Amino acid sequence: MTGPPPHAHRLGLVEEAFRTLPDRYLGAAPGFDATYEVRLLDVGNTWEVRCTTHGARVRKGRSSRAADVTIATDSATWLALREGRFSGLDAFSRRALVARGNLDLALGFEGLFRLPNGRPPRLRVRDVRVGRERISALTIGEGPDVLLLHGLGGTKSSFLETAAALSRDYRVHAIDLPGFGSSSKPLRAPYDAPWYAGNVLGLMDVLGIERARLVGNSMGGRIAIETGLLAPDRVVALGLLCPAVAFVDREWAPVVRALRPEFGLIPHAIGRGLVERQFWALFSDRDLVDPAVADVVVDEFQRIYASAGARFAFLTSARNIYLEPPFGRNGFYRRLAHLEPPALFVWSSHDRLIPAGFARHVRRWLPRAEQITLDSCGHVPQVERPEQTNGLLLRFLARADALRGRGADVVAA
């Protein structure tokens, strides 16, 4: 068995991979201009890669301008990425790659370049125009379609490990819902479940997806349910991770109703310390969450929340979640009883936002749904317990596919 190549040879391979990047560049939208600083720690070198509408430029050495993204990894991982042996999401999941700065630009980097022999990139981040809205979507993998819907205040980044795991069997689309992340943030949108569901269905139309499996966390789970209620024939199955179902005890409803989300339009900032505390409060065992992931998420939230549109979307969405009526003729639970697609509800024993006790309401109104409670887990199980959560999702989706026939999806060209 041969060992790793000597330092000089390995450095030569790396330099060749960087040298060929401009020839592999696929181009970018008008006005695009991003600078990436790539640090390969084991060879002790840094490269600047600047990508614009007109082309890509590579130079060795520290970035000559403020980098939008800094990527740190090792030479073996970098060469494997350039050869398409695995994706950046796989490298991130293995903790073989760390990125700081604009996370969407970091995620989209590998999608800017062809692989050797003209092969398309394994991963792509693009803006999809859905009516008046623009939705940022990360797509990876091949096969039947899965849509991943994040929670309140989150972005597609909360599903990176899930996207990597599911992409081995499915074509996965992790999206930023309108109002969040890199998607558009309309100031006159209602930001309620039917509006979000309409955008999800519109995205499926644009992408040529006839039917999809929806996986949603928190608010994303509520949107997935609404999509299944509005268009059951287009939803194969629903994987619901601590979904934001309607609150039964709403003692603060008069106060919440009086608070206007328009206050979010007033410029203000949230200190990093507060964001970090709120982030860690989502988890039961913080030792299971990589601090590097926390840094990325906190950076991303602060960057996005600086936008008035993002603040308005956050506050309006939160208000709608809390004020949704649980019962009555048009109450959530009465409507839930008519949900047709098979559903898996995954609750967490230590979820401070959506307690696992909501399972009894689901059991009463939708007894055929499968329900599982993860012990010693918080509100974002796909981050705190990724292997267990992704295993549950894969088994559930496989059963749902087997029931309806895996090849029954119709995808437009």
N, C-alpha and C positions, 0 to 999 in steps of 0.2 A: 504494500500500500504506500503510495507516495504522500509526502507531507504537503503542507501549504507551499505555494510558490515563494521563492525568496522575495525580500522586500522590493528590490529593484524591478523584478519581473511583475510583481503585483502592481506596483506603481505605474508601470508601463501599460498594463491592461486598463487601469483606471483612467489614465490620461487619454488613451484611445477612445474609451467610452464617452468621455467628455468632448473630445475633438469631433466626434460624429454627431453630436446632438443637433447642431444647426441644420445638418442635412436631413435629419429625421423630423424636424419641426413641422407640425400640422397647421400652424397658424392660429390666430386668435381674433376675437371680435374687434371691430373698430374702437380705437381708444385704449385698448388693453396695454398695460405697461407694468410689469412686475419684475422685481429683482429678487432672486433667490441666492442665498449664501449656503453652500453645501460644505459641511465639515466632515471629513473622513478621519476619525480620531486615531485609528490604528496606523495610518501612514503619515499623520501629522500635517496634512495639507488641506487647504480651503480653496474652493472655486466659486466664482461669481457667474451666475447664469441669468442674463436679462432677456426677458421675452416681451416682445411688442407685437403690434399688428403687422409690422413689416418683416419680422424675423427674430431669430434667437442669436445671442452673442455669448460666448464663453471666454472667460479669462481666468487664469490661475492667480490666486492671492485673495486677500480679504476684499470684501465688496467696497467699491470706490464710492458708493452712495448708500444711504440708509436702506438696508435690506427689508423687504416686505415680509420675507419668510427666512428663517434659519433652520436648516435641516442638519441634524447630527446623526451619523451612523458609522458603520465600518465599511471597509472596501469590499469585503465578500458580499455583504447585503446590497451595497450599491450596484455591484456588477450583476447580481441576480435580478435586481429590479430592472436594470437596463436590458437584460436578456429576456425578461418576461417570465422568469421561473416562478415568481409569485408577485403579488401586488404590494403596494405601499401599506394597504390595510393589514395584510398578513404580517408585514414587518413591524407595524405598530402594535399589533396584537401580541407579537412575540417580544415586545419591548426591545427590538433591535434597531428601532428608529425613533427619534424624538424630533418634533417640530415646534417652533415657537413663532409667533407673529400671526398674520392673517391665516386662520386655519383653512378657510375655503381655498385660498390660493395654494396652500400646502397640499391639500387633498387633490387638487386639480393638476398638479405638476406633471405627474406621469402621463396623464391624458393628453398632454400637449405634444407628445413625441411618439412616432411610430417605433415599433420594436424591430429587431433585425429581420431581414427578409421581407420587409414591407408589412409585417403583421400589425393589426390595430392594437392600441394599448389595452391592457386588461381592465382598466378603470377609466371612467370619464365623468367629469363634473361639467354640467352645462346649465344654462338658463333656458327654461321652457316657457313659452308665452301661452298662457291660459286665459282667454278673454282679455280683460284689462290687466290681469296680474302676471307677474313674472315669478316663476318658481324655480329655485335652485335645486337641482337633482344630481345625486351621485349614483351612477349605474355601474354594477360590477356583476360578472358571472353570466352564465347562459342557462336557459331552461325556462320553466314556467315562472311567471312574474310574482314577486313579493314587494309590497310597499311598506316602508318603515316610517311611522309617524311619531315624532318626538312629543315631549310634554311641554307644559307651560314654562316659558323662559329658556327652553332648550333649543337645540339645533340638531341637524343630522349627525353631529359629532357624538351624541349620546348613544348612537347605534353603530359605531364603527366596528366593534368586535362582533356584533350580531351580523352585520353586513358581510364581514369576512367569513364567518362560519356558514351562513346560509348560501353564500355565493358558490359553494362547491356543488350545490344541487339545483340552484335557482338563479334566475336573473333578478337581482335585487336593486331596488331603487330607494335610497335613503334621501328624503327630501327635507328642505326647510319649508315649513308651512308659511303661507303668506302672513306677513307681520313679524316674522322671526328670521334670524340668520341672514343669509344673503338674498332672500326673496324680497319682493316689493312689499311696501308697508303703507297701504292706502289709509287715508285719514277718515274716510267716510264708510268704511266697511263695518258690518255688524259684529264680526268676530264671534259668531255663535256656531253651534255644531252644524246646523243645516248649511250655512255659508261655507264652512270649511269642507264639509262633505261634497258640496258642489264643485269646489276646486279640485278635490281629489279625483272625482269622476271626470272633470274636464282634463286633468293631467293624463288620465288613462286614455282618453279620446285622442289627445295629441300624440301620445307615444304609441298609439295603435294597440293598446292592451284591451282585449275584450273582457277578460276576467282576471282577477288578481286575488292573492292572499294578502290580508292586511294585518300588520303587527303594529300595535300602538302602546305607548307608555303614557300613563296619566291622562292629560288632555288628549293626547294622540289616540288613546284607547277609546275615549268618548267619541272622537271623530270617526274612528273605525266602526263603532257600533252604529252611528248615524248613517254612515255610508251603506252598511248592511241593511238598515231599515229602509232607506230610500231606493236602493237598487240591489235587491237580494240576488238577482240573476247575474250580477257582475262580480259578486264577492264569493270566492270559493270557501274561505275560512277566515276566522278572526282569532288572532293571538293577542290577548288583552293583558298587559302587564300593569297591575295596580291602576286600572282605569278609573278616571274621574267620574264615577257615576253620581247621580243626584244625591245631595246631602238630605238626610231626613230631618235632622235637628238643625234648624236655621235661625237660631235666636238672634244672630247679628244681621239678619236680612234687612230690617229697616235702616240700619246704619250703612250697610253696604250699598243699598239702593240710593241712599242720599249722596254717597261719594261719587263724584263725577270723574270718569277716566280722562276727560279733557284736561284735568290738572297735569296730566303727564306731558302735555305740550309745553309746559313751562320748563325752561332749561334747568336741569339739576343733575347732580352726579351721585353715585352710590360708592362709598369708600370700599377699597379692596378688602379690608378686614371684614366688613359686613357681608360682602358677597362670599368670601371664604367660609364664614360661619354658616351662612344659609346653605352653601354647597355641602359642607360636611354633615349638616343636620339631616340630609337626605338618606344617610346610610346608618346602618346598625353597627357595623364593624369597620371602622375607617382603615384598619390595617389591611383590609382586603382591596383597598383602592390605591392605585399607584399615585403618589404625590405629583408626579410629572403630569398625569392626566388632570389632576385638580388644577395645576397651574395653567394648562391649556384652556380648560373650560372657564376658569375665572377670567383669564385674559379676554377670551372671546365674548363673554357676557358683558364685560365692561366696555369693550369696543362697540358692540352692537347697541347697548342700552344708551349710548351717547346720542342716538338718533331719536328725535321727537316721535317719529312714526312707530319706532319699536316700543317706546314707553307707552304710547296710546294703545297699541295692540296688546301689550302685556296686561295693562290694567283693565281694558275692556274684556279680554278673554277671561281673566280671573273673576271679574264681576259676574259674567254670564255663567260660569261654572257654579259659583256659590248660589246664585239666585234661581237656577233651574228648578221648577216645581217637581217634587218627587212623585206626587200622587195626583188624583183628579183625572178628568177625561183626557187631557193631553199631557198628563204627567209622564215622567221618564219611565217609571217602572211598568205602567200599563202598556206603554209602547214597546218596552223591552220584551214583553211576553210574546210579541209577534215577530221577533228576530228569527229569521229562517236559516242563515248560514251556520254551520257548526262553530261553536265558540269555546275557547279555552280561557278561563279567567285565572290568572296567576296573582295571588295576593301575597303580602309579606307580613310576618308576625310583628315586626317593629316599624311599620310604616306610620309615621306621625301625621301624614297628610290624608291618606285614604286608608283608614284602618281595615284590617282583614275582616272585621265584623260585618262589613257590607255584603259579605258572601251570603248571609242569611236572607237578605232581600233578593239577591239574584236567584237563590235557590227557590224562593217562593214564587217568583214571577217567571223564571226561565229554568225549570228543574232539569231539563235535558242537557244544559251546559255542563261542561267539565270544569271543575274548580280544584285548584291546588294552592296550598299556603306554604310558602317557604319560611322555614324557621330561622330566626336571628338574621333577618334581612330587612332592608329599608325600602324606600320608595322607588329606587331605580335598580331593579334586580339584574337587568342586562349589563350594568356596570359593576355592581357589587358581587354578583354571582354569575359571571358570564357563561362559564361552562355548563352549569346546571340549567340556567335559563335557556341557553341556546339548544341544549339537548332536549328539553321539554318542547320547545318550538319545533324542532326538526321532527320529533316523533309525532307530534300532533298534526303537523302539515302533511307528513307522509300518510297518516291514516286518512286525513281528509281527501288527499289526492287519490288514494286507493278506492275510496267510496264512490267518487265521481268519475274515475278514469283519468289518469295523469295526462293523457294526450288530448283531453277534451278542450283545452284552452285554444282559442283562436286569436292569433296575433297578426296584425296587419304588417305588411312588408314595409 
